[in-house]
C-alpha cells in the first residue's frame, strides 16, 4: 500500500492510538477518564457507557509492543540472552509481574463498577475488561505457572493482599472462564463500527481461549499430567468456532508477497487481524524490531534450516532439491517462499537507504550480513520512504504498522496441532482447512498423510515445523519448546549462524578474519553462542520475584517459590 493511501487507512484507527498515547504522556484529565481511581471519584464517574469505554481504553495500553521475544529461544539471536542460555537468576522485582497485576487491578475496577448493569454497551466494556484480565493473567501464567488470583480492587489492609497462590490448572481455568463470560457480550468483528476497529471482539476472546487451551493441553500431555484432553478439546472447539464464523481469513492483498506485506502497512486491519497492538504516525509510533547490524532481531541457523524446499521436503531429506551453502545465496534457492520473506537474500536492494552512523546510502546491491549470526531480518523491514529517509532510523514517531498479536493463521495452526495431539492423527480434510490454507498463500505443496508416509516424515514434526515457520519471530518459540517439553534438548545446543568454511563467505570480510575462522563447528558453521544450559528441574518455570515472596513471609503468609529456585 502506498503512503498516500495510508492516510484514510489510518484515520479510523487514530482515536484509540491517540487515547493510548495521551494516557502514557499526560496527566489524569477528566476528558480521558483513563486513570487511577485515586484521581476520579466514583460519584462523578462510571455513569455512562462512554465512561466505561474510556475506562476500558486504559487496558489496551499494556498490549505487547514490538520486541525481541524469540531471542529467548533458539531461532533468533543478537546477544547472549539469560533466558535462552539458562543463566538467569531470581530477581527482587519483575516488570511482567508488576505490570500485569497493575493492569489486572484496572480490569477489576471496570468489572466491579459494571457489575449487575444491564445496559448493553456497558456490558460490552465490562466484557472487554474480562478479556484483558484473562490476557494479563495469561501473561503471568505462561512464565510463572499458577499465581494468586485477585478478583477485586484491593486497598491497604485488605486480607486479599495475601491471596494464596493458585495452582496452574486453577489459574488456567479461571482465565478460560473469564474469556467464556466475556465472549457473550462482545461483538463480532463484522459488527464493529469504523471508529471501533481494533477493539476487543468475540473472535479475540475465542482465539485467546484456543491459544491458552492448546498451551495447557500440550503442557499436560508432554509433562505427564492428567487432563490434557480436556484442554485439547477446548482448543479445537474454540478454533473451530473462529474458523466457522466467517469473520476472518488470511491476508492475500499483496499477491505472492502477501506473507511479507502482512507485517507491514498493507497488512493493517486485514481480515487476518484478530488482535493487534495498533499504531498511528506521530501519535503512537514504534521502533520496529529490525536493525541492519548485530543488534537486530537476527535469525539463526536453526530457523534457516527449518524451511522446507519448494517440493515440501526437509533440506536434509535424500530427495530434497536443496542447493547447499556454497554461494552467498544458494541456501535460499528453491525454498519455502516464507524464508526469503523472513530473512533477506544477500545482495537484495532495499530502501532502508539512510545509515545514521555514516550518513550515507545503506546497503548497495551487494552481499551483506550482520556480524552476529550472519542472517538479516526482512520481516518487519518497512518500505515506507518517509520513515526510512527521516534521518533517524527507527524513528519511534514515524513507523506505524501494527503488531499482530493474534492472527487468523495462528488459529488454523492451533486447530491442526490440537486435532493431531488429541488422537495422534489428523485427516487430510482437517489439514486442508488449516495448514494447507496457509501453504496455499505461499504456493507450497500441501501437507498430506500420503506425502508424510511416502517420504518417511513425522506428522507431528511437520505440524510443529509449519507453526514455527509461519509464526517465526512473532514471540511463540520459547513457550512452544517448553510446552512440548523439548526445551531441555533444544536450548542447550549451540546457537549457530551462516556457513563460513567452504563457502563464498570464507573470503569475505569480516569472515576471513581469524576471529570468525576460529568460531566455526566441525562443518564450518559460525557458532554465535556456546555453553548454554537448561535444567529441566527448574527452567520450565521462571522464579517469582523474591520481593513478593518476602512480602508474604514478613506478614505471616506464604507465597511458594517455583521448584529449585
N, C-alpha and C positions, 0 to 999 in steps of 0.2 A: 504494500500500500504506500503510495507516495505521500510525502509530508503534507502536501496541500489538501489531501483527502482526510488527513487525521484530525483537522480542526473540528468538523462536525462529529466525527467519530468519538472524540473525547468530551464533547460538551455535556452529554448525558451522564458522564462519569465524574464531572468536576465537583459537584456539590458534596459528595461523600468524601472525596480526596481533600477538598478544602476544609471540610469539617475536621478531618483527622489531623491535618497539618496545623490548623489553628489550635486544636486541643493540645498538640505537642509543644507549641511555642507561645501560647498566650495564657493570660490569667483565666480565672474562673468566671466568665461572663454569663449573665443571665440569658443572653441571646443564644449561647451554645448549650447550656444545661448539660454539659458532658462531664462534670467534675464531681469531686468527692461530696458525699452527703454533708460533710462538715461545713460546706460553704453554701449549700442550698437547703433551706428549711422545708420540711415536709408540708408545712402549712401553705406554701406558695407553689409547690411543685407536685408532680405526679397526679395531675388532674386530667390532662387531655391526652389523646393518642399521640400528639406531637411531642409532648413531654416524654412519653415512653420511647418514642422513636429516637429522640435526641439522647436519651439515657442509654439506649441500646447502641447508638453510634460509637460510644466510648469503647465498646468491646472489640470493635474492628481494629483498633489501633495496635493491638498486640499480635495480629496475624504476622506470620513469618515474612521477613524481608529476604531479599536475595542474600545468599551466603555461600559457605564452602562446606556444607554438611558432609558431603561424601568423602572429604579428606579424613573423616573418622573411620573410613573403611579401606578397601584395597584398590578402588578404581579411580581415585584422584589423589593428588599429592602436590603440596607446594613447600612444606617444611615439616619436620617431624611433628606428628600430632599425638599428644599423650593418650588420647582415647584409642586411636588406631594402633599405636605401638605398645599399649599396655603399661605405660609408666605413670598414669595419672594417680593422684593420691587424694584422700579426703580433704575437703576444704571447709572452712568455717561457714561460708555462705555460698549460695548458688543462685545465679540470676534466674535460672529455669524455675527453681523452687519459689523464689520471692515474687517474680513477675507473674507466675501462674496463679499463686494464691491472691495476689492483688487483683488480678482480673476475675478470679472466682468470687471475691468479695463484691466486686462491682456487679457481676451477674446475679449474685444472691440478692442484691439490693433491688434490682429491677424485678426479679421474681417475687420477692416479698411484697413490694408495693403494688404489684398487679394481681396478687392472689385474690381469687374469687370474682374478679372483674369480668363482666360478660360482654363488654364492648369488643367486637371482632378485631379491630385494629390494635387495641391494647393487648389482646390475647396473642396477636401476631408478634408483637415486640417482646412480650414475655417469652414466647417460643424461641425467638432469636437468642434471648439471654440463656435459655436452657441449652440451646445448641452450643453457645460459647462456654458455658460451664462444663459441658461434656468435652469440648475441644481442649480446654486448659487442663482438665483432669487427665485427658489422654496424653497431653504433653508431659505431665508428671509420671503417669503410669509407665510410659514406654521406656523410661530410663531408670526409674526408681522401683517399679513394681507397685505394690499396694501402698496407699498413703492415707493420712487422715482425711475423712470425708466431711467437709464443713458445708452445711446447707442453710446457714443463716448468717446475717451480718453480725459480727462479733464486736463487742466492746470490752474495754478493760474490766477485768473481774469476772467475765463470763466463764463458767466452767468448761464450755465447749472449746476454749482456747487450748485445752489439753485433750482433745478428742483422740481416742486411741487409734493407732494405725490399723486400717482395714487390710484384709488380705488382697492379693492381686485380683483374684476372682471376684471378690466383693466390689472392688473398685471398678472392674470392667462391667459388671452387671449394673452398677449404679450409672455408669456412663451410657450404656446401651438403653437403660430405662429413660434417662433424660432425653436421648435422641428420639426414642419412640414417642414420648409425650410431646416433644417439640414438633414432630412431623405432622401431627394432627392439625395444628393451627398455622402452619407455614404455607405460603402459596407455591404453586408450581412455577417453574422457570418462565413458562409462556404466559403466566398471569401477571408478571411484573410490569408496572408502568415504566416508561422510558427512563424517568429520573431515578428509578429504584433498581436498575440493572446493577448487579453486583451485591445486592443484599442476600441474606441467607434464604434459601428455598427448601422445600420439601426434598428435592433431589439432593441437596447438600447434606441434609440430615441422614438420608438413606445411604448416601455414598460414604459418609464417615462411619456409619454403622457397619457397612461392608468391610471397610479398611480395618477397623478395630476388631471385628469378629474374626477376620482372617488372621490377624496378628495373634489373637488369643487361641484360636483353634489350632493353628500350626504350632504355636508355642507348646500347648498342652500335648499335642501329638508327638512332637520330637523330643520333648523333655520328659516324656513318660507320665503325664498326668491324665486324669480320668475323664474329663468332659470335652474332649476335642470335638466330637461330632456335633455336640450342641451348638458350638460356635461356628463350625464349618457350615452347618445348615443355615444359621443366621446370616452368614456371609453370602451364601448362594441366594437366599431369599431376597436380601436387600439389593444385591447386584442385579438380580433378575427383575426386580421391580423398577429399578432405574432404567434398565435396558428396554423394558416393555413400555415405558412411559411415553416414548415418542418425543421427549423433551431435548434429547442430546444426540450428538453424532460427532464423528471425527472431523477435524478441520481439513478441508481439501481445496481451499480457495486459492492456493498458490501452485496448483498442479503438482508436478513431480517433486517440487521443493517444499511441499506443504509442511512436512515434518520440521524443516528448519525454520520456516517463517511462522509456524505456530508460536514459537517462543520469542518472536519479535513483534513489532507494532501490528502487522496484519492479523495476528492471532488473537488480539484483544477482543473480548466479548464474542468470540466464536461459539458455535454450538458445542464445542468440546469443553468449554469452561464451565465447571460446576462451582468452584470456589477459587477466587483469585485474591491476591494482595494487589490492590489497584493503585495506579499512579497517574499523575497528570503533570505536564510540564510546568515548571515554575510555581507549582503549588505543593506537590508532594512527589519529588523525583527520587531517583536512586542511582547508585553507582553499581553497574552490572558486575556480576562475579567473573569478570574476564580481565586478564592482563596479558600483554604480549611478552612477558618475561617470566622468570621462575616464581614470581609471587602470585601467579594466577591460579585458576581452577584447572590444573593440568591433568589430563587423562594419563593413565598408566598402561604398562604393557598388558596387565590383566584385562583391562577393559578392551584394548585394541584387539587382543586375540579372541575375545568372546564373539565378535561379529562373524556371522556365517559368511561363506562365499555366496555368490549370487545364484548357485544351484540349490541352496538350502542346507549345505553340508558344513560341519565344523572344519576349520582350516587344517586340523590335524588328521582328518579322515583321509584314507588312501585314495578316495575318488575325488577329492577336492581339487578345484581349479585355482587354488591359491597360488599367487605369483612369487611368494617369498619376500625377502627383505633386502635384496642386493642393491637396489637403487633407492634414490630419495623417495620415490612414490610407489614402488612396486607393491608394497603391502596393502595399498588402498585400491588396487585394481581388482575388478570382479568380486567386489564385496557387497554385503548388505548396504544399500544407499544411506542408511542412517549413520554409518561410520563416517562418511565424508560430510555429513550434515551436523556431526557432533565434534569432530576434530578436523583441523584444517590440513589439506594436502599441501606439502611443502611446495612453494612457488606460486600459490594462489594469490592473485592480486586482490587486495581488499581496499575498502575505502575508510579503514582506520588510518587516515593519512597524516595525522599530526602527532609527532612524538614530543611529549612535554619536556624531555630532557635535552634532546639535540636540537629541538625547534625546526626539524626538517621533516620532509615526507617520510613516512614509515612504511616498511615492507615493500620494497620494489619486487618485481616479478622474478624472484629467485628463491632457492630453497631457504627456509628459515625454521629454526627450532628455538624453544626456550632452553636454557641450560640446566634444566632440572630433570624431568623425565624425557625431555625431547619432544613431547607432544604438545600441541597448542589447541586450546578450546575454540571451536567455531560456533557451537551452540551458544546463544545469547550475544553473539557479536553483532552489534547494531549496525545497520546500514544507513542510519539517519545522518545525512550530511551536516545538518545544523549542529547536532550534538557532537559529532565526530570532528568537526572543524572549529569547535568553540575555543580551542587553545587550552582546554583543560580536560584531559582525557578522563572520562568517568565523572563529568560534572554532575553532581547529585541533583541539580535543579533541572537538568535537560533530558536525561534518559527517563522515559516514562512508559515503556512497555511493561505489562503486568507480569507478576509472578503467578504461575498456575499452581495452586496448592492442591486442588483435586480436579483432575480432568477425566473425561469420559474413557480414554484409553486405559486408565488405571482400573476402572470398573470392569472393563472387559477382561483384563488380566486377573483381577480378583475372582471373577466368575470361573475362569478356566482353572486357576490353581485350586480354589476351594472344591470345585467339582471333582478334579482328579484326586485330591487328598482325601476326600470323603469316602471314595470307593476304591481307589487305586487304579482307576481307569477313567478315560474320557472319550465319549463318542465323537466321531468326525463331525456330526451335526452340531455338537456343542463347540468344537474347535472352529467351525465355520461361522458361528455367531459371536465369536470372541477374538481369539488370536488371529484368525485368518482375515478378519476385517482390518486389523492393524497392519498385517503384512500387505494387504491389497493397496494401502496408501502408498507404500514404497515399492510396489511391484515385486515383492518377494514371493517365492513359491509357497504354496500352502503347507502347513504342518498337518500331516495325516498319520493315522496309525500304520498304514501300509508303508509310508515313507520311513517312519521310525523303525519299524520291524525289519524292512528290507536292508536298511543301512546299519543295523546293529546299534541304533541310538537308544537313549533312555528318555521316555516321555517326560518324566519329572525334570530331568536336567534341561530339556528343551523348553519346557514351560518357564522354568526359572531363568534360563538364558533370555527368553523373549522379554520377560519382565525387566531384567537388568538392562538390556539394550534399549528398550523403549523408554524406560524411566531414568536413563543414565544421567548422573549429575543433577538430579532433582531431589536428592536427600533421602533415598529409601534404603540404600545398600546396608548401612550399619544395622538397622532394625531387621532387615531380611536375614543377614548372616546369623543374628542371634536367635531369631525365631525358628530358623531351620536347624539350629544347633550345629552349624558348620564353622562358627567363628573361631573355635579352638583349633581348627585345622587351617583355615584360610588366613587369619590375621597374623599369625607368627611368620608367615612367608615373607621373603624379601619383597620390597616394592621395586619394580623394575621399569625401565624405560625402553628407548629405541635400541635397535641392534647397531652396534658400532663396528665391531670386528668383522671383516669380510664384506663390508658394505661401502657405499659411496661416502657415508658419514665418517669413515675411518680417516679420510684425508681432509676433511672439512673442519676448519676451526669452529669451536674450541675443542672438538672431539679428538683431534690429532694430538692434543696436549697429553702428557703423561698422567696428569690429574684424572683425566677421563679414561685413558687407555688402561689404567690400573684399577678402574672401578667397574669391571665387567665380570659376568659369570663365565662359566666354562663354555657357554655357547655364544659369548660375545655381546650379551645384552647388558646395557647400562644398569647398575644397581644404584637406585636412588636412596634406599634405606635398608639397613640390615639389623640384626639383633633385636627383632621385635618379639613380643610375647603376648600370650592371652591365657590367663589362669581360669579354667572352667569352673573352679570352685568359687570365684569371686567376680570375674569380669562380665558375667552375663547381666549383672545389675550394677549400677553405679552407686557410690556411697551417699547416704543422706548427709546434708550439711551438718557438721558437728555442732554448730551453734544451736541448731534446732533440737538436736538430741540432748545437749546440755541444758537447754531451757526447760525441757520437760523434767529432766532429772532434778534440777535445782528446785522445782516446785512440787516434788514428790510424785511425779508421774514417770511413765516410761514411753519412749519412742524408739523401738528396737531398730538397731542399725542393720543394714543388709549383711548377709553372711560373709565372713572373712574380712570385713572392713573394721 
